[in-house]
Structure formats: C-alpha cells, structure tokens
C-alpha cells in the first residue's frame, strides 16, 4: 500500500498547549493507595510515595494531573484529607463503594505533584456540596491572607500557598450515576455561583465547566448550550469525556474511533462558538478533554465487587497492542485539534485504566499504551501543522471514510525539527509513505524512526515481560518511509 503526506511550515493549526498531555488520579481502586502511595514499599520515600512509580511518571513528562476525581469528588469533603493524619476519618465512598482512609488528601497530593514535576488540576464537589465549600478550599490552597483557611494551611505546615491555577467545577453532573446528579439548569446555576466565588478569591485561576459525560449522552448539545448560557462569562473551558472499546472484536472499526473523537471535539467547539455569538462575546471558551482512554473490559466490574473494601483491584484494564494503536490515534487527534483543545487528561495514570501498573509490595511496570503517550508528551511540542494526506481508506460502521494512514505533524521551532506521528491502521498491508516537507522545510531529512509493532495485536505487557516496547528503525534517507501493518511510528526530521 502507498500513501503520501505533504506539509509546509506555513500551514499552522496552532501552538500546542502542553497541558493536553495531562493525566488523572482519582481516589478509586489502587490509583492512590497501593498506586502512587504505599508507605511500606521498599521504594517509598519519606511521605510514603513509591519512587519507582514517580520515576515512570517523570518519564512520561506529565504536565498536569486532575484530582481527586472523577465520580469520587461528588461526595468528597476536602477537609477530611488535611492536617494530622491520625485524626483523619475513614469514610464510605458512595461513588465506588469502597472505604477511603483519607491518608492522602490535598496536603499530600500537592507535595506528590511537586515531586512528580507536575501541576494539579483541582476539582471541587458540586454534588453533595457547593460554592461555600469551594471558596473555603481555594482560600486554603491559594490565599496568602491572614484569614481562617489560609491560616489553617499554615497551621498544617504549609506557609506558602499551593497555587493551583486550574479548577474543575464538579464532574459529569449530567450522569445519572453521579452523586447528586443535576439537570443542566441546576448545574448551570450552581456552577456559575461557584465560579464567581472562586475567581473572586483568586482572579488568576482558570475554570472548567462540565460538558456532557460522553458524545452518546442523549442530552449532548442541549446540555452544553444550557450550561454555557449560564456560565459563559465565568469559565474558560468546557469538558469532554470519552472512552472507547472493542466489545464486538471488530478491530478496524475500533481503530476508527479516533474519527468519532474528532467529531465530538468539532461539534462541542461549534456549540461554544454558537453561545459566543448569542452573547456577542469577545471571549472564546476552549475545550478540556479531561477524561479519555480505551476502557471496556472492566467497565462494570464494581457491580460484582464486594462493597466497602480498602484499595481493591478495581478497573485494572489490561491493555493490548491494538489499544496502544488507538491511544496513538487519539493523541494525534488531540494534537490536530490544538486550536481548541488546550487540556487533556489520559484517564488514569496508575493502576486504574492506566499506562503504569503496580504490584502491592512488588514491581511497577509499563502497559502497552505507555509509549505512545510518552513519545507524544516528550516530542509532541511546538505547533501542529495541517498535513495533506493521500491514503487508501475503508468504511466504518457509521459509513465514514477512514484513511489507513492516521497522522499528526508537529514543528518544534526551538529544536528546529519536524515530528510526524503515524499509525498504519491496515491489519494486513505494510505502507510506503512518501513524505514531502516543503514551504520552508527544504533541506530537512529523516533523522530518526521509532516504531511500536508486534505481529499479534492482542499482545499485552506484564510485570515480567515487556513484550511491547519501542525499537529504533534504520533510517534510509531519500526513500519512502515504510510503516509496518498495524504499527505506531514516530519520525523525526532535521535540517
């Protein structure tokens, strides 16, 4: 199979906001306890954080981590997770039917984030709570005033504010599964009032309003219109969430899900612009894709789980190679929509539908999706270029034309290099791609080719066998680039 990719320096979509490579840690399963935090582990640091896990997270170069949920946040009292640990209450978590010890809260998480070289995207509870608790939380986290909650932070050992700059106004409030689920009108009102007190307390922050929990929600579109009608003047982003699966064992259609993600982004951006026009506003509300991943094998696991356990093995998706291919395509899609998507959170980071897995008291290891995520975060910085692609295609079940070649092209001006991320979605044919860099890229040639490939797309990594890991292909300058069937690739061009 042959394909062609043409790009020039002037065809810029936009500069990538590094926060699109963010992730997510929720008080769910073993994401926190026996994930990032295991005081009895041989690698634990002075605060109980696993250093082997921290090392892998630093490899991923994660710029921001959303916390503490997720569904968990809609029943969370943030005051339970601060101050003297021996006095913290154990609580029932009605989101996931487990017990939370509150040994990790905002005090500890902000320090973990500092050690992981990342920032915190803080979520407030708009389920069981509201504006009053949110204004107290932001005073605790961000204020330097001589007032009660700022002084409580100092009393707890933190003289300087945490300085969280990005805040989520609740989580998935359109979902029936959410604690204190709300209508669009109810949520729009409470989100507006919460946004006001948060920004009055700290005008430097940015806010994310809840969009639809998925593209398939029956209220999608009308929910966004109603919520933005209320919140438009106060928020900076609206959220998108999506998870894809292959229950039908139809890999071509599974790999085409990136096209659905692209449509979801464009439709939501159009709704934001519709409200902008309606309000005759000069302000543009952008998008926070703060939950996305492959997730289907363990989706209903909690229904059969024994209730009220501590840190159970919950939603621990075992990713295979075809999952890594779709994750690669989804990362390309975020990069190609960087003009509107400014924040993204791969959900989640450790153990729970995650690129990093741990054994209690044992090893930490990398799942198949680790590497597309790592290479995108480390090398996908700069400006996305709009590429012209000529490729054979196939039909999805929806009747969409799905090109076998799925790419994103990024110009890193600082390093003076062009990075091409390319997935060959064909299950049967290798692909020779003629890549033409023109319009300012004369003299650039292929310098490096990193490949992820295995013949069996069902291959998984385990604690003892990292079957899926990158290899460096030999570069043949002056020739078309050869992409193996069902492979993920990164190509770096330099002058």
DATA-V800714 format. One line per field, one symbol per residue. phi: phi as a letter, one per 20 degrees, with the letter a starting at -180 (. if undefined). psi: psi as a letter, one per 40 degrees, with the letter a starting at -180 (. if undefined). burial: + if it has 16 or more other ideal C-beta (glycine too) atoms within 10 Angstrom, else -. Layout:
phi=???
psi=???
burial=???
This chain:
phi=.dbcccbcfeeefaffegffefbbcdfbldfeemdfcbgeffefefdneffffgffffgflfebcfbermggffcedfffdcmgffefefcfdffclcddemfdbfgffffgfffelcdddeddedeecafffffffffgecedfecgfffffffeocfeffmfdccdenblfeeffffmgcfffffgffffffgffffffbfeedcdefeffafeffegnfgfffffgedgfdddbdeccbccbcfeldfgfffeffffgffgfffffffgfffgfgeleeedeeddeebbreabfdfdfffeeffmeelffclegeedffffffggfffgffffdffcedcbcfdddcmekcfddcdgmcfdbdfgfgfgffffffdecpdfdeeecdbfbceefenffdffedccccdeffelbdddecdeefeccfcededddclodfnebfdbcdcdbbfdfefdecfdbefdbfceefedfndfeedfgkcdbcdddcf
psi=iiihhhiideghdihhheeefiahhighbfdchecdhgdeidehaeeehhdddddddddefhdihhieiidddeehhdddfiahdeehihihhedefahhefehaddddddddddefiihhhiihfceaadddddddddddeieigiddddddddeegdiidfhehhhgahfeehdehhfiiiddddddddddddddddddgeeiiihihaieidehdehcdddddddddededidiiiihiiiifdefgddddeeddddddddddddddddddddddefiehhhaihgehiihhddedfdddeihifihfighfghhhadddddddddddddddefeddhehihhhadhdhgiehiihhebiiihidedddddddddefhahhihihhhiiiihideeihhhdhhiihhhgddefihhhhhhhehedhihhhhhhhafefheiihdihhihiidheehiiidehgdhiiihihhhieiihhhiigihihhhhi.
burial=+-+++++++-+-+--+++++++++++++++++++++++--+------+++-+++-++--+++++++++++++++++-++++++----+--+-+-+++++++++++++++++++--+-++++++++++-+++-+++++++++++-----++-++----+--++-+-++++++++++--+++-+-+--++-++++++-+++-++--+++++++++++-+--++-++-+++-+++-+++++++++++-+----+-++++++++++-++--++-++--++--------+++++++++++-++---+--+-----++-++++-++++++++++++++++++++++++++++++++++++++++-----++++++++++++++-+++++++-+-+-+----+-----+++++++++++----++++++++++----+-+-+-+---+--+-+--++++++--+--++------+-+--+-------+++++++++++++--
